[in-house]
Every structure is written in structure tokens, then in C-alpha cells.
Amino acid sequence: MSVNVRRSGIRRLVTTCAALGVLLGIVSAHGAPATDDVAWVNSVWVNHLLWRAERLSNDLIAAEAACRQALGVAPSSGRVIRRLVDIYARGGHAAMTAMSSWYGWNLLGVQDLRTVFTSLWLQVESGAVAPGTDDVLQVQREEFRETITAAREKVRQRNLVEAELLLRGLLDQYPRNLPVLLHLGNIYVLAREWAMATMSFGYAARLYPENPDIANNLALALEQIGQMERALQVLRQALERYPDTDYLLINCARIADPRDPATARQCYRRLLEFWPDKREYRLRYARLLAREGELQEAHRQYAAVLQQNPDNEDALLGLASIAVREGDREEARLWLDRLSTVVAADQWKEIISRPEFQGIYPAEKTRTQHEQQP
Amino acid sequence: MNSSHRTQSPGPAWRTAPPYIRAAAACASVALAIMPAYSAKLASVRETNISSASEGEAILTLREEMAPRREPPPAAAIPGALARAQELLERNPDDRDAYLRVGSLFLMNGQVEEAATVYWWAARRWPSDPAVLDNLGAALLAAGDGGSAAVLYDHLVAEYPDNPDYRFNFASALYGIGAYDAAREQWGKLEETGGTASRRAKVLYNLAMTELALGRTNAALEYLDKCYRVQPENPFALWAQARIFARQGAVSNMVDRLEKVKRLMTESDFELIVRHPAFAPWWDEPFFRKLRGEEPAASGSSSSAVKVTPHSEGSIPRGE
């Protein structure tokens, strides 16, 4: 460990207190770690990355990199978000500071980050920080366009670091510029930095709440950092404004499916109105209905799939399951018999060994039945 | 412990370093005082870390029994080896040893943070594997992040209370973050467990350094005495005592210890360590003048003529 720290009693004390605070923080946050607790390992790693950011505090780029790595591991960590906000503020990046503080405020609901955001937002909205898209002067347009083109070329070459640098430079000049924000967000998506993408799209959504593309991207980024409810909320709001936007419906249905059946059902219905022949949506809808106990309607949807494709495995299996749940094992067997003609032997064996289908086929018959398959 | 993944000691490049670097190395040896006694990995990790800063190797090479030296691969070969190992990782994501090898290669290349990252990847896959966690903890320690390392080793010590390596590294991490009382407790437990002479000597030495950090100079001197008795061929306990006496102004004791140290070291190594700043106030003492090949000082220029107020016990820098 460092000689310098040892020579400085005060600094040593501060370091000690900070380190012990960190130790206590981790212990209190996670308690005694379970042996297989990956979250605990991650928390140690985030702690290390924050330590690295602190150590590199004179090198803002390196400190930011460490924080962003930490954010990738713990996207909702208040310590990480605050550190990042601090780094951007110290670097004089108004838009990035606003983005990161918005992100923290939105996820954590804490007052300090809200204060940072609102104070910056007033400047951004009023144009005090820098002009927006409309304010780009004619003489600057060419330069702006060239930089955007260069950034896109860098993205094409998968040189995301340089592309981001170019766009961040533009963002410092034009913090309300939509193309810059969208490109930046897409770079974070390509780099799989979902928290950064959430920041970028969230900030853009705040500036352009009527834009469905931004709402969609924001929702997808939120989904990737595990903020499902927030993602759904964004999509619901966007759908209120644009109820017929297909990609909003598709993503909303997918995210809502396991957690908000009512919303998912509305989305599937709407999607099937647009594309009645889209088998994938109908099957998902049928599964959702079956899961919700609406067996009759689920049966109808599966039957509709079979009308299009009589050998559809998912529909046959779904109908067999519905028949079992309705207590009609004979009908279930009929569906399973049909299923046996379209699936591989191993797959069929696995299907009929499921608890719900137990007893439908006697063991010997099961073997014979399948041996008869061509 | 998985010794197969430990890094190798750097070569004797320090010998070609300019005098001021070598003097810095002597100073750095104080920081290296708290080094793992029987965790060859951590010892070599620290060597790697320090060698990247062009200091510290001089002292480590003197303690061969603490960090057995192996010749590292040629520096030019390392990047290629890293690339190959990374390829291997991507091809065999479930090969735990591959992760450990990649981490080890990064360490050998002086890329401590990269090594820690690889070990973290491994720890995410095998969060209950003590060897993986130990490697991660050692890399964190090598990076200087005692706080995170302490959390890891706290867990390992709780899970494997009889493993002296984990406890040693836990104590080192605690010392690193300035939690001296907690470190003292862990060293104390290690002191009771015995072990080889080399191991006990290091525990006693580290106990002395911790006592010193806690401001208990007499206890530190006692532990250094014990350390010397356990391993009389090891000059570091004597050297540490000499530094303490130098700061206390106990010149005759200081000279006595340095004379003993001199008998245990090569001349060049001894010249290096006496450049420690603790001895600077006594540079005009006959002992040092003789060492420099100068004429003995005229009467009146003895230790009483040195215009430096001897350090009181309380003024000994914490953390020496």
C-alpha cells in the first residue's frame, strides 16, 4: 500500500473512516453473504470501482470509465450515480450532468439529485446553457453536420469510443439537439451500457415527450436495467398518445405479459387487429389467456392458429393442456396424438412425461404408439 | 490456495536503477513491511505492483524466503500470451483455470486492474470458489484497494477460519485501510497458530508494524526482538528497530542494530537501506561517515552536534 498515505496521518484517518464506512455499508446492505451470492461479489466489485473512481478523481475520463463500469453492474446504486453526476459536473458537462441527475432522481427519488437536475433543467429549457437544434446558426450547420457524419462513420467502424467523444462534444454545444441525443443513446445501446442509454433517452424524452421513438428506446433501456414497471409506464404513456404504433404495442405486450396481464391483453388484441395472421402474437395471446384461466377464449385462439397451420406444435400442445384442465382427458389424448405426428420422438416423450399428462398413455402404449410413427 | 496461478517475481532490474530510485526503494520497503508471510501469490502480486512503479524490488530480493524468485517470461512474450489466454477464455467460458491464468498473466504484465476484472468475472461464475475469491482479493490488495479486499477476506475467513493465508491477507487488508486494531487482532490470532520460522517471523514483524501504527513503540520493539529471535538471519527486524531508535534519538542502539544488519547483508544492499530518511538526521555520525569513506569527524561534531531534535515516541510517523 502507499507510502504517502502512511506518511500522512490525517489522510490516513480519512481513508480509514471512508474505508470502514464502505465496509459497514456493504455489510449492512447485504448482511452475511451467502456462499453463492453473486450480488455480494458484485457489490464488492462496485465498491472497488468506486474506489478506483475516487483514486482517479484528477483524471475525470478514467474516473468516469470506472463509474460507468460500476453502473453496468449496479444500475440503481445511489453511490455510483452520485459519483457520476459529480464527475460530469466537475467536467462542466451540463447535459451529461442533467442526464445523470435525472436518471438518479427518477430511479431513486432522492431530493439532492432532483435539485441538481431541476437547477440544470431550467437552464437547458431556457437555452441558457446552449442553443438547441433550431438555434444552430447557419455558419455552424456545416460543422455540425460534418461532426454527426463523422460520428456515424465511427459507429459504422464500431469505434464507439471516438463516436461518443464526437457526440459528447456536440452535446456540450447543443444540449437539446435530438439527433445528437438519439445517436448517443444508440451508441450506449451498441456498447450495451444500458444505464447510460437510459440516461440519454430519458433526457431526450424529457425534452421531446411527444416522440414515440424516444419513448420506445427509453422503455427498452429501462427493461435492460431491470426497471420493468418504469418501462411499462413509459410505454403506456406513449401508447396513450400513439395507440396504433406497432413497435410500442409489441414491446408493451412483451414486457407486460408476465407482470401486467390486462395491459398485455389489450396490446395483443390491438396487434391482432392489425395483423390477424401473425401467429406469434396469437400464440402469446392464447398462452396469456390460458394462464389467466380464460380457457374458452384461449381455446378459440389456439384453434385459430391451427386453422392457419394444422401442424402447429404450440397450438396442439396448448389445446391438450386446456383439455386436461377442463377434465377432458380423451380430448387431450386426441390433441397429443396429433402432436405425436409432428414432433420428434424425444420431444414427444418429454411432453407426455409432464405431470399434467401423466396417465393419459399407459407406459407400454406410449412406447408402442411412438414406434408406429413414420 | 492455488499456487499454480501465482505470478512470478520480477527480475533484478532494480540493480540498474539510479541511486535516487534505489533510495526510494528503501523507503518503499517500509510500506512493504506488511506483506504476506506465506501467501506467495500476494507477495509476488505486490512485487509486480511495485516493480511497475520502479521501486521496491531491492528489498524484496533480499527476502528470498518470503517470495521465492522465479524468472519471469521475457516481457515481449507477455502480450501475445495475454491475447492467447483471452482467446481461450472466450472459447471455454466454463474453464475456471483459464480465468485464473488470464488474471495471473495480467498481473505479470503489471495490469492489476485488468487482472482484478478477470478475477471478478470468475467470481461471478464461481462465487463460492475460495481460490477464485482469494485471487480477486489478492488483486484488489495489489491494486491498493484494501477496503474491498477486506470485505472479501472477511467472508473467506468466516468460511474458512483455519486457513492462515486468508487470515493473513485479511489482516493485510485491514492494515491497508488503517483498521489497525482489527488488523492487530488478526495478526494476534495468526501468532498463536505457529507455523514455520519464516511464517512466524513475518507475523511478528507485521505485528510490530501494526503496534507502531497504533503508537505503541515499545510493543513494536518487543515484537521485532521476537522476530529476530525466530529468524536471526533475517535483517529486517533489526533494520526496523534501527529506524525506530533513529527516530527516538537512541543513537547507540541505532548503530548497534545497523552494525548487525550490515553483517547480514551485502554491502551494496546495506548502502541502499541506510539511505532511509529515518537515518538522515544522523548522517554525520561516525558510523555513517565511515560508511561513506570520510574522515572521522573532529571532536565536537558528534551526535550532539547534529541539529535535529530527536523524535519523541509520539512523533513517530503512523504507519511505518
Chai-1 contact restraints between the chains, C-beta under 6 A:
chainA,res_idxA,chainB,res_idxB,connection_type,confidence,min_distance_angstrom,max_distance_angstrom,comment,restraint_id
A,M1,B,A31,contact,1.0,0.0,6.0,A-B,restraint_1
A,M1,B,G144,contact,1.0,0.0,6.0,A-B,restraint_2
A,M1,B,G176,contact,1.0,0.0,6.0,A-B,restraint_3
A,V3,B,A28,contact,1.0,0.0,6.0,A-B,restraint_4
A,V3,B,A31,contact,1.0,0.0,6.0,A-B,restraint_5
A,R6,B,G319,contact,1.0,0.0,6.0,A-B,restraint_6
A,R7,B,P317,contact,1.0,0.0,6.0,A-B,restraint_7
A,G9,B,R318,contact,1.0,0.0,6.0,A-B,restraint_8
A,R12,B,G178,contact,1.0,0.0,6.0,A-B,restraint_9
A,R12,B,G319,contact,1.0,0.0,6.0,A-B,restraint_10
A,T15,B,G178,contact,1.0,0.0,6.0,A-B,restraint_11
A,T16,B,I177,contact,1.0,0.0,6.0,A-B,restraint_12
A,T16,B,G178,contact,1.0,0.0,6.0,A-B,restraint_13
A,A19,B,G147,contact,1.0,0.0,6.0,A-B,restraint_14
A,A19,B,I177,contact,1.0,0.0,6.0,A-B,restraint_15
A,V22,B,G147,contact,1.0,0.0,6.0,A-B,restraint_16
A,L23,B,V151,contact,1.0,0.0,6.0,A-B,restraint_17
A,I26,B,V151,contact,1.0,0.0,6.0,A-B,restraint_18
A,P33,B,H155,contact,1.0,0.0,6.0,A-B,restraint_19
A,T35,B,S128,contact,1.0,0.0,6.0,A-B,restraint_20
A,D36,B,P127,contact,1.0,0.0,6.0,A-B,restraint_21
A,D36,B,S128,contact,1.0,0.0,6.0,A-B,restraint_22
A,V38,B,R124,contact,1.0,0.0,6.0,A-B,restraint_23
A,V38,B,P127,contact,1.0,0.0,6.0,A-B,restraint_24
A,V41,B,A123,contact,1.0,0.0,6.0,A-B,restraint_25
A,V41,B,R124,contact,1.0,0.0,6.0,A-B,restraint_26
A,V41,B,P127,contact,1.0,0.0,6.0,A-B,restraint_27
A,V44,B,S148,contact,1.0,0.0,6.0,A-B,restraint_28
A,V44,B,V151,contact,1.0,0.0,6.0,A-B,restraint_29
A,V44,B,L152,contact,1.0,0.0,6.0,A-B,restraint_30
A,W45,B,W120,contact,1.0,0.0,6.0,A-B,restraint_31
A,N47,B,S148,contact,1.0,0.0,6.0,A-B,restraint_32
A,H48,B,L140,contact,1.0,0.0,6.0,A-B,restraint_33
A,H48,B,D145,contact,1.0,0.0,6.0,A-B,restraint_34
A,H48,B,S148,contact,1.0,0.0,6.0,A-B,restraint_35
A,W51,B,D145,contact,1.0,0.0,6.0,A-B,restraint_36
